[in-house]
Amino acid sequence: MQTTPPGDRAKARSPEYRVAVDSLRGLRQDLFHNAFAYRPLPRRRTDGRIIRRLPARLREYATWTPHALIAMAALITLLLSSVDTDGEVLLIAPLTVLPVLLTMIRPVGAFWASMASTPLAAVLGSNWGEWPWAAGSFACHLTVLTVVAMRTRPRTAGWMWALTALYALIADTGIGPTYVYGTNSGPMLVFSAMILLCVTVWHIRRHAEQEVTAQQTVTAHERSRRTLLEERTTIARELHDVVAHHMSVVAIQAEAAPYRVENPPPELEKAFATIRENAVAALTELRRVLGVVRAEDYEAPDAPQPTLADLEGLLANVREAGSGVEKVVTGAVRELPQGVELSAYRIVQEALSNTLRHAPGASARVEIGYVLGGLGLRIVNGPPPNPSLIKPSPGAGHGITGMRERVTMLSGEMTAGPTDDGGYEVTVFLPVALPDEDDA
């Protein structure tokens, strides 16, 4: 008959009991559940700091380095098993070699194989002075503990050491022969504890490095995304000034147009009134949308937005900063849409700013080409003259992103990259519709 409700019994359990249950659950999960599962040892990656510098043929063989080290450890245990034996090496060798080799395919199973082969190798061996680990078994068990700890979690290493200590205690006090010269349980426990501690520290450091790498990747992604949004916001503010100016001109001209015609028909007056209303409504909506992305400390510029005609002032500032720059214009200079003019000016400005920041003192060249279908830009700079004396200042990474956003907005094309002589080159093409195409 049940006299205590299940809820009261659960509440009566002490924290120590729960810790013990959790520990046994962890032991079962780490060393008993799928203990002999097939888990082949992966090959080393070819992008390591040392492997990637090797020739292609050696790089292929270098990926098998972990397997070769384990095979070498198995050979060492075989040599130790043949010491001080009187013909039993054929019986002892498989007991000490197979657990080491088994770590390459079934790591947890290799630990149990080492635990099972240890007393057998000690009994079959002729040197009873080594108890409970024979020479070969000593090296075998240390190797197995090391490899399995590296291939599993740190908690598994603690359980393996605890079971090793339990076996050593039982072997020394219960099942050990009475005529042994001494026990080597102490050296085994000390050496294994030191090795497992080092492996655990390696695991923790590796996990921390992975966490830092993942966090840095997320941070870089967020920074890139934030930079992109900031550049788009800046472009939206500048385009607002351009579009707002044109819309204002349209509204004013639509309002004044009926007064320029003597006795205009009502239909014409109504059409111009509709144009003015639509222009004012569009201007109001444009300002409302810009208010969403406008920063609190943003102030509208007093001067008009710059164009390619203002490049001489920009080049003069660059020359005053210590960099020689020249401008080359090809083709018939003509007036372009204000958005194209503004974007072209900002692209040249950002490219020259990158030159001053990353290659101080280097000479630059600005090429502007007025072609039939648009505008071509090429900004190229040479390497810094004294890289050891003048250190480049790091940037925020906004330059290339902003230029690409402006080019993409105008359906243009852009390439940017280092040159063969150590400089940097930015090439841009901004398409501009021909007047005939607009009329069509």
C-alpha positions as CSV (number, residue, x, y, z in Angstrom):
1,M,0.0,0.0,0.0
2,Q,1.3,3.4,-0.9
3,T,1.4,5.8,2.0
4,T,3.5,8.6,0.7
5,P,2.3,10.6,-2.3
6,P,4.8,10.6,-5.3
7,G,5.1,14.4,-5.0
8,D,6.1,14.3,-1.4
9,R,8.7,11.6,-2.1
10,A,10.2,13.6,-4.9
11,K,10.4,16.6,-2.6
12,A,12.1,14.5,0.1
13,R,15.0,13.7,-2.1
14,S,18.1,15.6,-1.1
15,P,20.4,17.5,-3.5
16,E,23.1,14.9,-2.9
17,Y,20.8,12.3,-4.3
18,R,20.0,14.3,-7.4
19,V,23.8,14.9,-7.9
20,A,24.4,11.2,-7.6
21,V,21.6,10.3,-10.1
22,D,22.9,12.9,-12.6
23,S,26.4,11.6,-12.2
24,L,25.3,8.0,-12.9
25,R,23.3,9.2,-15.9
26,G,26.4,11.0,-17.2
27,L,28.4,7.8,-16.7
28,R,25.9,5.8,-18.6
29,Q,25.7,8.3,-21.4
30,D,29.5,8.7,-21.8
31,L,30.8,5.2,-21.3
32,F,27.9,2.7,-21.7
33,H,25.5,4.1,-24.3
34,N,26.7,3.1,-27.8
35,A,30.1,2.3,-26.3
36,F,31.2,0.4,-29.4
37,A,29.7,2.7,-31.9
38,Y,31.7,3.1,-35.2
39,R,33.4,6.5,-35.1
40,P,36.3,6.6,-37.5
41,L,39.1,9.0,-36.8
42,P,38.9,11.8,-39.3
43,R,41.9,12.9,-41.3
44,R,43.6,16.2,-40.7
45,R,42.5,19.2,-42.7
46,T,44.7,20.5,-45.4
47,D,44.3,24.2,-44.5
48,G,46.4,24.0,-41.4
49,R,49.3,26.5,-40.8
50,I,51.9,23.8,-41.5
51,I,50.2,21.4,-43.9
52,R,49.1,24.1,-46.4
53,R,52.8,25.0,-46.9
54,L,53.8,21.5,-47.9
55,P,53.9,20.3,-51.5
56,A,50.7,18.8,-52.9
57,R,51.9,15.2,-52.7
58,L,53.2,15.5,-49.1
59,R,50.1,17.4,-48.1
60,E,48.0,14.3,-49.0
61,Y,50.1,12.1,-46.8
62,A,50.2,14.6,-44.0
63,T,46.5,14.3,-43.5
64,W,47.1,10.8,-42.1
65,T,49.3,12.1,-39.3
66,P,46.9,11.2,-36.5
67,H,46.6,7.6,-37.7
68,A,50.4,7.3,-38.1
69,L,51.0,8.5,-34.5
70,I,48.5,6.0,-33.1
71,A,50.1,3.2,-35.2
72,M,53.5,4.2,-33.8
73,A,52.1,4.1,-30.3
74,A,50.8,0.6,-31.0
75,L,54.3,-0.4,-32.2
76,I,55.8,0.9,-28.9
77,T,53.4,-1.1,-26.8
78,L,54.3,-4.2,-28.8
79,L,58.0,-3.6,-28.1
80,L,57.3,-3.1,-24.4
81,S,55.2,-6.3,-24.3
82,S,58.1,-8.3,-25.5
83,V,60.3,-7.2,-22.6
84,D,60.9,-9.7,-19.8
85,T,58.5,-12.4,-21.3
86,D,59.3,-16.0,-21.8
87,G,57.5,-16.7,-25.0
88,E,54.1,-15.2,-23.9
89,V,54.6,-12.3,-26.3
90,L,52.2,-13.9,-28.8
91,L,49.5,-13.9,-26.2
92,I,50.2,-10.6,-24.7
93,A,50.8,-8.5,-27.8
94,P,47.2,-8.6,-29.1
95,L,46.0,-7.6,-25.7
96,T,48.1,-4.5,-25.7
97,V,48.1,-3.6,-29.4
98,L,44.5,-4.0,-30.3
99,P,43.0,-1.5,-27.8
100,V,45.4,1.2,-29.2
101,L,44.4,0.5,-32.8
102,L,40.8,0.3,-31.8
103,T,40.8,4.0,-30.7
104,M,40.8,4.9,-34.5
105,I,37.4,3.5,-35.1
106,R,35.6,2.8,-31.7
107,P,37.2,5.1,-29.1
108,V,35.0,4.3,-26.0
109,G,35.1,0.6,-26.9
110,A,38.9,0.9,-26.9
111,F,38.8,2.0,-23.3
112,W,36.8,-1.0,-22.2
113,A,39.1,-3.3,-24.2
114,S,42.1,-1.8,-22.5
115,M,40.4,-2.3,-19.1
116,A,39.6,-5.9,-19.9
117,S,43.0,-6.8,-21.3
118,T,45.0,-5.3,-18.4
119,P,44.4,-8.1,-15.9
120,L,44.8,-10.7,-18.6
121,A,48.1,-9.3,-19.7
122,A,49.3,-9.1,-16.1
123,V,48.3,-12.8,-15.4
124,L,49.8,-14.2,-18.6
125,G,53.0,-12.3,-18.2
126,S,56.0,-13.9,-16.5
127,N,57.1,-10.7,-14.6
128,W,54.9,-10.6,-11.5
129,G,56.7,-7.6,-10.2
130,E,54.5,-5.4,-12.4
131,W,51.1,-5.3,-11.0
132,P,48.4,-4.5,-11.9
133,W,49.7,-3.1,-15.2
134,A,52.4,-4.9,-17.2
135,A,54.9,-2.8,-19.2
136,G,52.9,-3.1,-22.4
137,S,49.6,-2.7,-20.6
138,F,50.9,0.5,-18.9
139,A,51.8,2.1,-22.2
140,C,48.6,0.8,-23.8
141,H,46.3,2.2,-21.2
142,L,48.0,5.6,-21.1
143,T,47.7,5.8,-24.9
144,V,44.1,4.8,-24.9
145,L,43.2,7.3,-22.2
146,T,44.9,10.1,-24.1
147,V,43.4,9.4,-27.5
148,V,39.9,8.7,-26.2
149,A,40.0,11.9,-24.1
150,M,41.0,13.9,-27.1
151,R,38.1,12.4,-29.2
152,T,35.4,12.8,-26.5
153,R,34.3,15.4,-24.1
154,P,36.2,16.4,-20.9
155,R,33.6,14.7,-18.7
156,T,34.4,11.3,-20.3
157,A,38.1,11.8,-19.3
158,G,37.0,12.2,-15.7
159,W,35.0,9.0,-15.8
160,M,37.8,7.0,-17.4
161,W,40.2,8.2,-14.7
162,A,37.7,7.3,-12.0
163,L,37.2,3.8,-13.3
164,T,41.0,3.4,-13.7
165,A,41.4,4.4,-10.1
166,L,38.7,2.0,-9.0
167,Y,40.3,-0.9,-10.8
168,A,43.7,0.0,-9.3
169,L,42.1,0.0,-5.8
170,I,40.5,-3.4,-6.3
171,A,43.6,-4.9,-7.9
172,D,45.9,-3.7,-5.1
173,T,43.6,-4.7,-2.2
174,G,41.5,-7.6,-3.4
175,I,42.6,-9.6,-6.4
176,G,46.4,-9.0,-6.5
177,P,48.8,-11.9,-6.0
178,T,50.7,-11.9,-2.7
179,Y,54.1,-12.4,-4.2
180,V,54.4,-9.3,-6.3
181,Y,57.3,-7.0,-5.6
182,G,55.2,-3.8,-5.7
183,T,52.4,-2.0,-7.4
184,N,52.5,0.6,-10.2
185,S,49.0,1.9,-9.6
186,G,50.4,5.2,-8.2
187,P,52.5,6.1,-11.3
188,M,49.5,5.1,-13.5
189,L,47.1,7.4,-11.7
190,V,49.6,10.3,-11.5
191,F,50.6,10.1,-15.1
192,S,47.1,9.6,-16.4
193,A,45.8,12.4,-14.2
194,M,48.4,14.8,-15.7
195,I,47.8,13.7,-19.2
196,L,44.0,13.9,-18.9
197,L,44.3,17.3,-17.2
198,C,46.3,18.6,-20.2
199,V,43.8,17.2,-22.6
200,T,40.9,18.8,-20.7
201,V,42.6,22.2,-20.8
202,W,43.2,21.7,-24.5
203,H,39.5,20.9,-24.9
204,I,38.4,24.0,-23.0
205,R,40.8,26.3,-24.9
206,R,39.7,24.9,-28.2
207,H,36.0,25.3,-27.3
208,A,36.7,28.9,-26.2
209,E,38.5,29.7,-29.5
210,Q,35.6,28.3,-31.4
211,E,33.2,30.4,-29.4
212,V,35.3,33.5,-30.0
213,T,35.5,32.7,-33.7
214,A,31.8,32.3,-34.0
215,Q,31.2,35.5,-32.0
216,Q,33.6,37.4,-34.2
217,T,31.9,36.1,-37.3
218,V,28.5,37.2,-36.1
219,T,30.0,40.6,-35.1
220,A,31.6,41.1,-38.5
221,H,28.3,40.2,-40.2
222,E,26.4,42.6,-38.0
223,R,29.0,45.3,-38.6
224,S,28.8,44.8,-42.3
225,R,25.1,44.9,-42.2
226,R,25.1,48.1,-40.1
227,T,27.6,49.7,-42.4
228,L,25.4,48.9,-45.4
229,L,22.4,50.5,-43.7
230,E,24.4,53.6,-42.8
231,E,25.6,54.0,-46.3
232,R,22.1,53.6,-47.7
233,T,20.8,56.1,-45.2
234,T,23.5,58.6,-46.3
235,I,22.7,58.1,-50.0
236,A,19.0,58.6,-49.2
237,R,19.7,61.9,-47.5
238,E,21.7,63.2,-50.3
239,L,19.2,62.1,-53.0
240,H,16.5,63.7,-51.0
241,D,18.2,67.1,-51.5
242,V,18.5,66.4,-55.2
243,V,14.9,65.2,-55.7
244,A,13.4,67.8,-53.4
245,H,15.0,70.5,-55.4
246,H,13.6,69.2,-58.7
247,M,10.2,68.6,-57.2
248,S,10.1,72.2,-55.8
249,V,11.1,73.5,-59.3
250,V,8.3,71.5,-60.9
251,A,5.7,72.8,-58.4
252,I,6.8,76.5,-58.8
253,Q,6.9,76.2,-62.6
254,A,3.5,74.5,-62.7
255,E,2.0,77.3,-60.6
256,A,3.6,80.1,-62.7
257,A,2.9,78.5,-66.1
258,P,-0.8,79.7,-66.5
259,Y,0.3,83.3,-66.0
260,R,2.7,83.1,-68.9
261,V,-0.1,82.4,-71.4
262,E,-2.7,85.0,-72.3
263,N,-6.2,83.8,-71.6
264,P,-5.2,80.1,-70.9
265,P,-8.0,77.6,-71.4
266,P,-9.5,76.1,-68.2
267,E,-8.3,72.7,-69.2
268,L,-4.7,74.0,-69.2
269,E,-5.1,75.7,-65.8
270,K,-6.6,72.6,-64.4
271,A,-3.7,70.4,-65.7
272,F,-1.1,72.7,-64.3
273,A,-2.9,72.8,-60.9
274,T,-3.0,69.0,-60.9
275,I,0.8,68.9,-61.7
276,R,1.5,71.3,-58.8
277,E,-0.7,69.3,-56.4
278,N,1.1,66.1,-57.3
279,A,4.5,67.7,-57.0
280,V,3.7,69.1,-53.6
281,A,2.2,65.7,-52.4
282,A,5.3,63.8,-53.7
283,L,7.6,66.3,-51.9
284,T,5.6,65.8,-48.7
285,E,5.8,62.0,-48.9
286,L,9.5,62.2,-49.7
287,R,10.2,64.2,-46.6
288,R,8.0,61.9,-44.5
289,V,9.9,58.8,-45.7
290,L,13.3,60.5,-45.2
291,G,12.3,61.3,-41.6
292,V,12.2,57.6,-40.8
293,V,15.9,57.2,-41.7
294,R,17.1,60.6,-40.6
295,A,19.4,60.7,-37.6
296,E,18.5,62.9,-34.7
297,D,21.6,65.0,-35.1
298,Y,21.3,65.3,-38.9
299,E,21.3,68.8,-40.3
300,A,20.5,69.6,-43.9
301,P,23.4,71.1,-45.8
302,D,23.2,74.8,-46.6
303,A,25.3,74.5,-49.8
304,P,24.0,72.6,-52.8
305,Q,25.2,69.0,-53.4
306,P,28.6,68.8,-55.1
307,T,29.0,67.8,-58.8
308,L,32.0,66.9,-61.0
309,A,32.5,70.6,-61.6
310,D,33.7,70.8,-57.9
311,L,36.4,68.2,-58.3
312,E,39.2,70.8,-58.5
313,G,38.6,71.8,-54.9
314,L,38.6,68.2,-53.8
315,L,41.9,67.5,-55.6
316,A,43.5,70.6,-54.1
317,N,42.7,69.3,-50.6
318,V,44.3,66.0,-51.5
319,R,47.4,67.7,-52.7
320,E,47.6,69.8,-49.5
321,A,47.5,66.5,-47.6
322,G,50.7,65.4,-49.2
323,S,49.6,63.2,-52.1
324,G,50.1,64.1,-55.7
325,V,47.0,63.6,-57.8
326,E,46.2,64.4,-61.5
327,K,42.9,64.5,-63.4
328,V,42.4,63.4,-66.9
329,V,39.1,64.1,-68.7
330,T,38.3,62.4,-72.1
331,G,35.2,62.8,-74.2
332,A,32.9,65.7,-74.7
333,V,32.1,67.2,-71.3
334,R,28.3,67.5,-70.9
335,E,25.8,68.0,-68.1
336,L,24.6,64.8,-66.5
337,P,21.7,64.1,-64.2
338,Q,22.3,65.5,-60.8
339,G,22.1,62.1,-59.1
340,V,24.9,60.8,-61.4
341,E,27.0,63.9,-60.8
342,L,26.6,63.5,-57.1
343,S,27.4,59.8,-57.0
344,A,30.4,60.3,-59.3
345,Y,31.8,63.0,-57.0
346,R,31.3,60.9,-53.9
347,I,33.0,57.9,-55.5
348,V,36.0,59.9,-56.4
349,Q,36.0,61.5,-53.0
350,E,35.9,58.1,-51.2
351,A,38.5,56.5,-53.5
352,L,41.0,59.4,-52.8
353,S,40.2,59.2,-49.0
354,N,41.1,55.5,-49.1
355,T,44.4,56.5,-50.8
356,L,45.2,58.9,-48.1
357,R,44.2,56.4,-45.4
358,H,45.8,53.2,-46.7
359,A,48.6,54.5,-48.9
360,P,49.7,57.9,-47.4
361,G,52.0,59.8,-49.7
362,A,51.2,57.7,-52.8
363,S,50.4,59.4,-56.1
364,A,46.9,59.1,-57.5
365,R,45.3,59.5,-60.9
366,V,41.6,60.3,-61.6
367,E,40.3,59.6,-65.1
368,I,36.9,60.7,-66.2
369,G,35.5,59.5,-69.5
370,Y,32.3,60.9,-71.0
371,V,31.2,58.2,-73.4
372,L,28.1,57.7,-75.4
373,G,26.1,55.6,-73.0
374,G,27.3,57.0,-69.7
375,L,30.2,58.1,-67.5
376,G,33.4,56.2,-66.8
377,L,35.6,56.7,-63.7
378,R,39.0,55.2,-62.9
379,I,40.8,56.1,-59.7
380,V,44.2,54.4,-59.3
381,N,47.0,55.0,-56.8
382,G,50.5,53.7,-56.5
383,P,52.1,52.0,-53.5
384,P,53.1,54.2,-50.5
385,P,56.6,55.6,-51.0
386,N,57.8,54.9,-47.4
387,P,55.7,52.1,-46.0
388,S,58.1,51.5,-43.1
389,L,58.1,55.2,-42.0
390,I,54.4,56.0,-42.5
391,K,51.9,53.5,-41.2
392,P,48.5,53.4,-42.9
393,S,45.5,54.2,-40.7
394,P,42.8,51.5,-40.4
395,G,39.4,52.4,-41.8
396,A,35.9,51.4,-40.8
397,G,35.3,49.5,-44.0
398,H,32.6,51.9,-45.2
399,G,34.4,53.1,-48.4
400,I,34.0,50.2,-50.8
401,T,30.5,49.4,-49.4
402,G,29.4,53.0,-50.0
403,M,30.8,53.1,-53.5
404,R,29.1,49.8,-54.5
405,E,25.8,51.0,-53.1
406,R,25.9,54.1,-55.2
407,V,26.9,52.2,-58.3
408,T,24.2,49.6,-57.7
409,M,21.6,52.3,-57.2
410,L,22.3,53.7,-60.7
411,S,22.5,50.2,-62.3
412,G,26.2,50.6,-63.0
413,E,29.2,48.4,-62.8
414,M,32.2,48.6,-60.5
415,T,35.5,46.7,-59.9
416,A,38.0,47.4,-57.1
417,G,41.2,45.6,-56.3
418,P,45.0,45.8,-55.9
419,T,47.3,46.5,-58.8
420,D,50.4,44.6,-59.8
421,D,52.7,47.3,-58.5
422,G,51.2,47.3,-55.0
423,G,48.6,50.1,-55.5
424,Y,44.9,50.0,-55.7
425,E,42.4,50.7,-58.6
426,V,38.7,51.5,-58.6
427,T,36.9,51.4,-62.0
428,V,33.2,52.5,-62.3
429,F,30.8,52.9,-65.2
430,L,27.5,54.8,-64.6
431,P,25.0,54.4,-67.4
432,V,23.2,57.6,-68.5
433,A,20.3,57.5,-70.9
434,L,20.6,59.4,-74.1
435,P,18.3,62.4,-74.7
436,D,16.6,60.5,-77.6
437,E,15.9,57.6,-75.3
438,D,14.2,59.9,-72.7
439,D,12.1,61.5,-75.4
440,A,11.1,58.1,-76.6
